[in-house]
Amino acid sequence: MSANSNNETTRLLGKSPVCRRRNEQLRFEIARDNEAMDAEKEELLEKVWRRRTERLRREIARDNEAMDAEKKELEEKLREKKAKKSEHRREQGLLENDFSDKKSQKR
């Protein structure tokens, strides 16, 4: 059978009522399958989005906890530094007062 007669047979078969009904049935099945796959794809995308969102929320919460701990540590260091500074000033103030008292006593 030559290529031309094979194409001709295919063309004639496509015009028969049986072939047309079968083609319509196949188109319908393909459209239904495509809709089902689109719905499944949407479900999977939503599932992936939820997982990613939850993972990011956990990461953000962990980062926030770490930053809070670091902030408390820095605030404590700052309080200690201020306490040392005020203690130093008190000591200097006392020394200055002692020094000025000695000067006034000498007079």
Backbone hydrogen bonds, N-H to C=O, Kabsch-Sander energy under -0.5 kcal/mol:
donor,donor_aa,acceptor,acceptor_aa,energy
6,N,2,S,-2.0
7,N,3,A,-2.4
8,E,4,N,-2.3
9,T,5,S,-2.3
10,T,6,N,-2.2
11,R,7,N,-2.4
12,L,8,E,-2.6
13,L,9,T,-2.6
14,G,10,T,-2.0
15,K,11,R,-0.7
15,K,12,L,-0.8
16,S,12,L,-0.6
16,S,13,L,-1.0
20,R,16,S,-2.4
21,R,17,P,-2.4
22,R,18,V,-2.4
23,N,19,C,-2.9
24,E,20,R,-2.7
25,Q,21,R,-2.7
26,L,22,R,-2.7
27,R,23,N,-2.6
28,F,24,E,-2.5
29,E,25,Q,-2.5
30,I,26,L,-2.7
31,A,27,R,-2.6
32,R,28,F,-2.5
33,D,29,E,-2.7
34,N,30,I,-2.6
35,E,31,A,-2.2
36,A,32,R,-2.3
37,M,33,D,-2.6
38,D,34,N,-2.4
39,A,35,E,-2.3
40,E,36,A,-2.3
41,K,37,M,-2.7
42,E,38,D,-2.4
43,E,39,A,-2.2
44,L,40,E,-2.6
45,L,41,K,-2.6
46,E,42,E,-2.4
47,K,43,E,-2.4
48,V,44,L,-2.6
49,W,45,L,-2.5
50,R,46,E,-2.6
51,R,47,K,-2.4
52,R,48,V,-2.6
53,T,49,W,-2.7
54,E,50,R,-2.7
55,R,51,R,-2.5
56,L,52,R,-2.7
57,R,53,T,-2.5
58,R,54,E,-2.4
59,E,55,R,-2.4
60,I,56,L,-2.7
61,A,57,R,-2.6
62,R,58,R,-2.5
63,D,59,E,-2.7
64,N,60,I,-2.8
65,E,61,A,-2.3
66,A,62,R,-2.3
67,M,63,D,-2.6
68,D,64,N,-2.6
69,A,65,E,-2.4
70,E,66,A,-2.4
71,K,67,M,-2.7
72,K,68,D,-2.6
73,E,69,A,-2.2
74,L,70,E,-2.5
75,E,71,K,-2.8
76,E,72,K,-2.3
77,K,73,E,-2.3
78,L,74,L,-2.5
79,R,75,E,-2.4
80,E,76,E,-2.5
81,K,77,K,-2.6
82,K,78,L,-2.7
83,A,79,R,-2.6
84,K,80,E,-2.6
85,K,81,K,-2.4
86,S,82,K,-2.8
87,E,83,A,-2.5
88,H,84,K,-2.7
89,R,85,K,-2.4
90,R,86,S,-2.5
91,E,87,E,-2.6
92,Q,88,H,-2.7
93,G,89,R,-3.0
94,L,90,R,-2.6
95,L,91,E,-2.4
96,E,92,Q,-3.0
97,N,93,G,-2.6
98,D,94,L,-2.9
99,F,95,L,-2.7
100,S,96,E,-2.9
101,D,97,N,-2.4
102,K,98,D,-2.2
103,K,99,F,-2.0
104,S,100,S,-2.3
105,Q,101,D,-2.1
106,K,102,K,-1.9
107,R,103,K,-1.3
